[in-house]
Each structure stands twice: as structure tokens, then as C-alpha cells.
Amino acid sequence: MLDRPLHLPCGAVLKNRIAKAAMSDDLGDGRGGPTDAQRRLYGLWADGGAALSLVGEVQIGPWAPENYGNLILEPLQNEENFRALSAAATANDTHFWAQLGHAGALAVPVSGPAKAPSALDVSGIHAVEMTAEEIEALPAAYAQAAVNARTVGFTGVEVHAAHGFLLNQFLSPLFNRRTDRWGGSPERRARLLIDIIAAVRASVGPDFPVAVKINATDQLAGGMEAPEALDLVAMIDRTEIDLIDISGGAYFPGAAPASDGTRSGPYFVDFARSARARTGKPLMTAGGFKRRAEAERALSSGAVDMVGLARPLALNPALPEIWLKKSGEDPVFPRFSSTPPGGVTAWYTERLRRLGSDGTADDAGTIEEALVQVEHRKAANAILWQEHFRTGS
Ligand SMILES: Cc1cc2nc3c(=O)[nH]c(=O)nc-3n(C[C@H](O)[C@H](O)[C@H](O)COP(=O)(O)O)c2cc1C
């Protein structure tokens, strides 16, 4: 199954069933523009044989980034660098999609407080409630970002509604306590996402891939759980979406993000099997695939149409080429003696930086070193981002 093409509803064809799942690589230039390191990194993934390469956290605007190394699609700056990135990333007939992001309450500071569906003041996270006007402006903002993505050579977009960021906050009964038309019932909490998908589709036309990433479970007490997520799948089924990318977890303090988990997977295939009964749209899961046999089984059992790999492709960008051969070997995963919160994700982020710098990453150091590196880069990029977008220079 791994080498079979996948035909998407919009008419686009993915050449096989392996996707490089979205990873926030933290390699942007600190002002939302792409760098040579990203061009090299996405070139490696294109050469490595994945059918689809998703860039994590490409911001729809500068005001609510997940990190200061994110790319920004509106305002569109450094068009030439974006085009160079797309050219490298689409080599070898690879699809290259931008994951459209807005971090909501989880945004790193830019200017003023973070905005979220409802006010929040917990574990160092402060956010104020979005006004109706601000919410009404979001579908057009996502749509403009999608148009800009297409302009600079991305071949598709994914609306990010997972992992605790803005649209996941709207979906979650824990974070969305609104009593207006965007809060209350599951349908009302999903309204913004459904409107955004419609606006994005209308803006890019019928032939451009539009995907959505959702949580099967927020893995947070009081958050969205599988039964409601299955109802959400049924609501998304009625949109013109091309692919539903299923994940889980959240980046709230104390919660469990999928990128930090070390338990064996794959994590969300059983949910995908249940989701099949609620939608005819192509399904993808990312999370915990470590062995070729697991990927093959998830596909051949009919649970999923596409397998997403994040950390395995940070370990070896050429893994798809290897797995596309029946004899394909499995990657060797690092064993960490301790895993402080965020440490595993930081270690893989550092590995991406090393891959981007010279194409090799035989060693990414220890988790502790990676955490220091990631914090150091964040502090340096914070200065650039805040200076740039505060002054609008
Ligand atoms: C360094 C790193 C950055 C990530 N950034 C994103 C992101 O920007 N958007 C997203 O949806 N998922 C992100 N993830 C999560 C992955 O897409 C994936 O869901 C998760 O790592 C589980 O898959 P895996 O077991 O194949 O790594 C990230 C993961 C890692 C390791």
C-alpha cells in the first residue's frame, strides 16, 4: 500500500502514502521569512521520497505566532525566499503544504495580550477574550494566507485545528466558554473552523488541496474527547476538504503533546477506523509510527489513507525511500535517560536545525543542550520579531 498514489477530492494526486507531518522547524529568519537552512531541510525531505511535506505553523499573521521562528504568509515578505523554498521542497514531485496557524492563548508575546475564545489566566498563560469583530475577521485572514501560499509555490494548505492552538481552543469545551454563536454546543464551537474551511476553499478554488488537522482527543481533563471529535469529523465531511489529518494532545503546561510522547504507537489509528464510519474523506494520522510494518498495516487495514511521520523523518529524511522498498529497515530511535517537559520536542527541533545547517545530523547532543539551544534561539528571535512587527518596519 505504501507506494500507491492517493487521489484527493480536488483532483491532486499524492504519489505515495507517506507524508512528512507538520513540524515547526523554528528555522525562519525571526521576521517570518524563510532561510537557506529551511531550503536545505525541505530539499532533503523532497529528495527523501515522501509524497507530501507539511510545514508546521505557518502564521496567518504576525500577531499570534507559536514561536518566533515561524513563517508568516500575511503580510507576505521575502517572496523570493518563499519561492526558493517551494522550489526545493516540491522537487521530486513532492507536494508542499503550508499548515496555517494562529496560536491563540498559546501565542508567544508580540504586543499586547494573547487573544483566545475566552479569557484565560492559568499556569502563566494570560489571554483576553476575542471580540465578535476579531472572530469575524478570521475566515478572511485564513483565506488570504491560503492565497498567498499558493502565490509563492505551496501546492496546498492545512488548517491547523489541533494541539491546543486557536482553532482547537474554539473546539474545546474547556477553553471556549462563549455564550454567543461561537460557543455552547459542539456545532457552535465548530462554526469558526467550518467557516474558515469554506473561506479558504472559496479563495483558492476547487483544484487546490485544502486539509485540516484535528485532535482525536485533547488529552486534557475537560477538553474535547473522541465522541465529540467523531461528530466533528462528520461536520467536516460536509465541507470541501481534501484530507482530515488526525492527531491529539496539546501544548498547554501539564498536558501531553504528541511530539513529546515516548510511548509506543501508532497513536490515533483506532480513532481513524471509527472516523471512517463518519466520513468519506481521505484520512491521515500522524503519531507514533516507528516501524514500516505498522504503517503498512494502518493503510492495508483501511483505517487510514495516508501515514504521517514527524520524528522518524527528523531522524532520517530519506526514510520514505527506504520504506517504499519491501525490505525497508526501521529507524533507530534515541533513548533518553530523562525526558523533562518539552525536552523530546526540543531535541528533535535541534536535530532539524543541524540537518538544515549542513544536511547531516549524526548527533543532536543531549536533551538538556537542546533545551538551552531552543530557548537561546527563541530569545534572539523574539527581539527581531517584536522589533519588526511592533514598528511595522
Ligand atoms: C519538532 C517538532 C515540531 C512539531 N511541530 C508541529 C507543528 O508545527 N504542527 C503540528 O501539527 N504538529 C507538530 N508536531 C507534531 C507532529 O506533526 C506529530 O503529530 C507528532 O510529532 C507525532 O508524530 P511522530 O510520532 O511521527 O513524531 C511537531 C513535532 C515535532 C517533533
The ligand as a MOL file (V3000), in Angstrom:
LIG
                    3D

  0  0  0     0  0            999 V3000
M  V30 BEGIN CTAB
M  V30 COUNTS 31 33 0 0 0
M  V30 BEGIN ATOM
M  V30 1 C 9.9910 19.2740 16.4990 0
M  V30 2 C 8.5250 19.0560 16.2790 0
M  V30 3 C 7.7290 20.1120 15.8880 0
M  V30 4 C 6.3610 19.9060 15.6460 0
M  V30 5 N 5.6000 20.9370 15.1930 0
M  V30 6 C 4.3260 20.7080 14.8010 0
M  V30 7 C 3.5810 21.7170 14.1360 0
M  V30 8 O 4.0550 22.8110 13.8740 0
M  V30 9 N 2.3070 21.4210 13.7780 0
M  V30 10 C 1.7400 20.2020 14.0180 0
M  V30 11 O 0.5920 19.9800 13.6720 0
M  V30 12 N 2.4280 19.2350 14.6350 0
M  V30 13 C 3.7130 19.4570 15.0090 0
M  V30 14 N 4.4240 18.4430 15.5720 0
M  V30 15 C 3.7510 17.1730 15.8280 0
M  V30 16 C 3.9240 16.1970 14.6770 0
M  V30 17 O 3.2970 16.6300 13.4920 0
M  V30 18 C 3.3380 14.8450 15.0530 0
M  V30 19 O 1.9370 14.9860 15.2260 0
M  V30 20 C 3.9510 14.2720 16.3380 0
M  V30 21 O 5.3520 14.5110 16.3880 0
M  V30 22 C 3.7240 12.7780 16.4290 0
M  V30 23 O 4.2350 12.1420 15.2780 0
M  V30 24 P 5.6240 11.3060 15.2960 0
M  V30 25 O 5.4640 10.2410 16.3280 0
M  V30 26 O 5.7650 10.7730 13.8990 0
M  V30 27 O 6.7050 12.2590 15.6630 0
M  V30 28 C 5.7900 18.6300 15.8250 0
M  V30 29 C 6.6150 17.5720 16.2120 0
M  V30 30 C 7.9670 17.7710 16.4390 0
M  V30 31 C 8.8140 16.6010 16.8330 0
M  V30 END ATOM
M  V30 BEGIN BOND
M  V30 1 1 1 2
M  V30 2 1 2 3
M  V30 3 2 2 30
M  V30 4 2 3 4
M  V30 5 1 4 5
M  V30 6 1 4 28
M  V30 7 2 5 6
M  V30 8 1 6 7
M  V30 9 1 6 13
M  V30 10 2 7 8
M  V30 11 1 7 9
M  V30 12 1 9 10
M  V30 13 2 10 11
M  V30 14 1 10 12
M  V30 15 2 12 13
M  V30 16 1 13 14
M  V30 17 1 14 15
M  V30 18 1 14 28
M  V30 19 1 15 16
M  V30 20 1 16 17
M  V30 21 1 16 18
M  V30 22 1 18 19
M  V30 23 1 18 20
M  V30 24 1 20 21
M  V30 25 1 20 22
M  V30 26 1 22 23
M  V30 27 1 23 24
M  V30 28 2 24 25
M  V30 29 1 24 26
M  V30 30 1 24 27
M  V30 31 2 28 29
M  V30 32 1 29 30
M  V30 33 1 30 31
M  V30 END BOND
M  V30 END CTAB
M  END
